[in-house]
Amino acid sequence: MMIFTSLVAWFPLPGNFLAAFPEGARFLNEAGLVAAVVLTIVGIILQWQLPRQRMTAEERMKDGRMTETEANRRITFFRHASTVVTGLGVILLILALVDFSR
Protein backbone atom coordinates (compact mmCIF):
# COMPACT_ATOMS: atom_id res chain seq x y z
CA MET A 1 0.00 0.00 0.00
CA MET A 2 2.95 2.28 0.66
CA ILE A 3 4.07 1.98 -2.96
CA PHE A 4 0.56 2.82 -4.13
CA THR A 5 0.42 6.02 -2.03
CA SER A 6 3.86 7.06 -3.20
CA LEU A 7 2.66 6.64 -6.81
CA VAL A 8 -0.17 9.05 -6.10
CA ALA A 9 2.26 11.56 -4.58
CA TRP A 10 4.83 11.45 -7.39
CA PHE A 11 2.62 10.89 -10.42
CA PRO A 12 -0.82 12.41 -9.86
CA LEU A 13 -2.37 11.38 -13.19
CA PRO A 14 -1.40 7.68 -13.13
CA GLY A 15 -2.05 7.66 -9.39
CA ASN A 16 -5.59 8.96 -9.90
CA PHE A 17 -6.09 6.39 -12.64
CA LEU A 18 -4.96 3.61 -10.30
CA ALA A 19 -7.11 4.99 -7.48
CA ALA A 20 -10.14 4.48 -9.68
CA PHE A 21 -9.36 0.75 -9.68
CA PRO A 22 -8.77 -0.44 -6.10
CA GLU A 23 -7.88 -3.90 -7.40
CA GLY A 24 -4.90 -2.39 -9.27
CA ALA A 25 -2.67 -2.45 -6.21
CA ARG A 26 -3.37 -6.15 -5.72
CA PHE A 27 -2.52 -6.89 -9.35
CA LEU A 28 0.80 -5.07 -8.99
CA ASN A 29 1.63 -7.25 -6.00
CA GLU A 30 0.75 -10.42 -7.88
CA ALA A 31 2.75 -9.29 -10.89
CA GLY A 32 5.67 -8.56 -8.57
CA LEU A 33 5.42 -12.05 -7.12
CA VAL A 34 5.42 -13.60 -10.59
CA ALA A 35 8.38 -11.42 -11.63
CA ALA A 36 10.29 -12.44 -8.49
CA VAL A 37 9.68 -16.14 -9.15
CA VAL A 38 10.74 -15.79 -12.80
CA LEU A 39 13.86 -13.83 -11.82
CA THR A 40 14.80 -16.45 -9.23
CA ILE A 41 14.32 -19.29 -11.72
CA VAL A 42 16.43 -17.48 -14.33
CA GLY A 43 19.17 -16.99 -11.72
CA ILE A 44 19.10 -20.67 -10.79
CA ILE A 45 19.34 -21.66 -14.45
CA LEU A 46 22.32 -19.32 -14.86
CA GLN A 47 23.94 -20.94 -11.81
CA TRP A 48 23.43 -24.40 -13.31
CA GLN A 49 24.84 -23.30 -16.67
CA LEU A 50 27.97 -21.73 -15.14
CA PRO A 51 30.17 -24.89 -15.34
CA ARG A 52 29.12 -25.45 -18.95
CA GLN A 53 29.91 -21.84 -19.85
CA ARG A 54 33.29 -22.16 -18.15
CA MET A 55 34.13 -25.35 -20.07
CA THR A 56 33.01 -23.76 -23.35
CA ALA A 57 35.18 -20.72 -22.76
CA GLU A 58 38.19 -22.88 -21.86
CA GLU A 59 37.72 -25.05 -24.96
CA ARG A 60 37.44 -21.99 -27.21
CA MET A 61 40.57 -20.59 -25.59
CA LYS A 62 42.45 -23.85 -26.24
CA ASP A 63 41.27 -23.87 -29.87
CA GLY A 64 42.47 -20.32 -30.34
CA ARG A 65 39.02 -18.92 -31.10
CA MET A 66 39.04 -16.83 -27.91
CA THR A 67 41.82 -15.06 -26.04
CA GLU A 68 42.50 -15.68 -22.38
CA THR A 69 41.22 -12.21 -21.51
CA GLU A 70 37.94 -12.80 -23.35
CA ALA A 71 37.51 -16.17 -21.66
CA ASN A 72 38.15 -14.71 -18.21
CA ARG A 73 35.75 -11.85 -18.93
CA ARG A 74 33.05 -14.28 -20.03
CA ILE A 75 33.51 -16.53 -17.00
CA THR A 76 33.52 -13.55 -14.63
CA PHE A 77 30.38 -12.10 -16.26
CA PHE A 78 28.41 -15.33 -15.89
CA ARG A 79 29.62 -15.86 -12.33
CA HIS A 80 28.58 -12.36 -11.21
CA ALA A 81 25.39 -12.20 -13.29
CA SER A 82 24.10 -15.51 -11.94
CA THR A 83 24.78 -14.46 -8.35
CA VAL A 84 23.19 -11.02 -8.75
CA VAL A 85 20.10 -12.29 -10.59
CA THR A 86 19.52 -15.07 -8.06
CA GLY A 87 20.02 -12.70 -5.13
CA LEU A 88 17.66 -10.07 -6.55
CA GLY A 89 15.05 -12.71 -7.28
CA VAL A 90 15.20 -14.08 -3.75
CA ILE A 91 15.05 -10.59 -2.21
CA LEU A 92 12.05 -9.65 -4.37
CA LEU A 93 10.39 -12.96 -3.56
CA ILE A 94 10.81 -12.37 0.18
CA LEU A 95 9.48 -8.82 -0.13
CA ALA A 96 6.47 -9.96 -2.16
CA LEU A 97 5.66 -12.72 0.31
CA VAL A 98 5.96 -10.33 3.25
CA ASP A 99 3.64 -7.92 1.43
CA PHE A 100 1.11 -10.70 0.88
CA SER A 101 1.23 -11.73 4.53
CA ARG A 102 0.07 -8.29 5.70
C-alpha positions as CSV (number, residue, x, y, z in Angstrom):
1,M,0.0,0.0,0.0
2,M,2.9,2.3,0.7
3,I,4.1,2.0,-3.0
4,F,0.6,2.8,-4.1
5,T,0.4,6.0,-2.0
6,S,3.9,7.1,-3.2
7,L,2.7,6.6,-6.8
8,V,-0.2,9.0,-6.1
9,A,2.3,11.6,-4.6
10,W,4.8,11.4,-7.4
11,F,2.6,10.9,-10.4
12,P,-0.8,12.4,-9.9
13,L,-2.4,11.4,-13.2
14,P,-1.4,7.7,-13.1
15,G,-2.0,7.7,-9.4
16,N,-5.6,9.0,-9.9
17,F,-6.1,6.4,-12.6
18,L,-5.0,3.6,-10.3
19,A,-7.1,5.0,-7.5
20,A,-10.1,4.5,-9.7
21,F,-9.4,0.8,-9.7
22,P,-8.8,-0.4,-6.1
23,E,-7.9,-3.9,-7.4
24,G,-4.9,-2.4,-9.3
25,A,-2.7,-2.4,-6.2
26,R,-3.4,-6.2,-5.7
27,F,-2.5,-6.9,-9.3
28,L,0.8,-5.1,-9.0
29,N,1.6,-7.3,-6.0
30,E,0.8,-10.4,-7.9
31,A,2.7,-9.3,-10.9
32,G,5.7,-8.6,-8.6
33,L,5.4,-12.0,-7.1
34,V,5.4,-13.6,-10.6
35,A,8.4,-11.4,-11.6
36,A,10.3,-12.4,-8.5
37,V,9.7,-16.1,-9.2
38,V,10.7,-15.8,-12.8
39,L,13.9,-13.8,-11.8
40,T,14.8,-16.5,-9.2
41,I,14.3,-19.3,-11.7
42,V,16.4,-17.5,-14.3
43,G,19.2,-17.0,-11.7
44,I,19.1,-20.7,-10.8
45,I,19.3,-21.7,-14.5
46,L,22.3,-19.3,-14.9
47,Q,23.9,-20.9,-11.8
48,W,23.4,-24.4,-13.3
49,Q,24.8,-23.3,-16.7
50,L,28.0,-21.7,-15.1
51,P,30.2,-24.9,-15.3
52,R,29.1,-25.5,-19.0
53,Q,29.9,-21.8,-19.9
54,R,33.3,-22.2,-18.1
55,M,34.1,-25.3,-20.1
56,T,33.0,-23.8,-23.4
57,A,35.2,-20.7,-22.8
58,E,38.2,-22.9,-21.9
59,E,37.7,-25.0,-25.0
60,R,37.4,-22.0,-27.2
61,M,40.6,-20.6,-25.6
62,K,42.4,-23.8,-26.2
63,D,41.3,-23.9,-29.9
64,G,42.5,-20.3,-30.3
65,R,39.0,-18.9,-31.1
66,M,39.0,-16.8,-27.9
67,T,41.8,-15.1,-26.0
68,E,42.5,-15.7,-22.4
69,T,41.2,-12.2,-21.5
70,E,37.9,-12.8,-23.3
71,A,37.5,-16.2,-21.7
72,N,38.1,-14.7,-18.2
73,R,35.8,-11.8,-18.9
74,R,33.0,-14.3,-20.0
75,I,33.5,-16.5,-17.0
76,T,33.5,-13.5,-14.6
77,F,30.4,-12.1,-16.3
78,F,28.4,-15.3,-15.9
79,R,29.6,-15.9,-12.3
80,H,28.6,-12.4,-11.2
81,A,25.4,-12.2,-13.3
82,S,24.1,-15.5,-11.9
83,T,24.8,-14.5,-8.3
84,V,23.2,-11.0,-8.8
85,V,20.1,-12.3,-10.6
86,T,19.5,-15.1,-8.1
87,G,20.0,-12.7,-5.1
88,L,17.7,-10.1,-6.6
89,G,15.1,-12.7,-7.3
90,V,15.2,-14.1,-3.8
91,I,15.0,-10.6,-2.2
92,L,12.1,-9.6,-4.4
93,L,10.4,-13.0,-3.6
94,I,10.8,-12.4,0.2
95,L,9.5,-8.8,-0.1
96,A,6.5,-10.0,-2.2
97,L,5.7,-12.7,0.3
98,V,6.0,-10.3,3.3
99,D,3.6,-7.9,1.4
100,F,1.1,-10.7,0.9
101,S,1.2,-11.7,4.5
102,R,0.1,-8.3,5.7
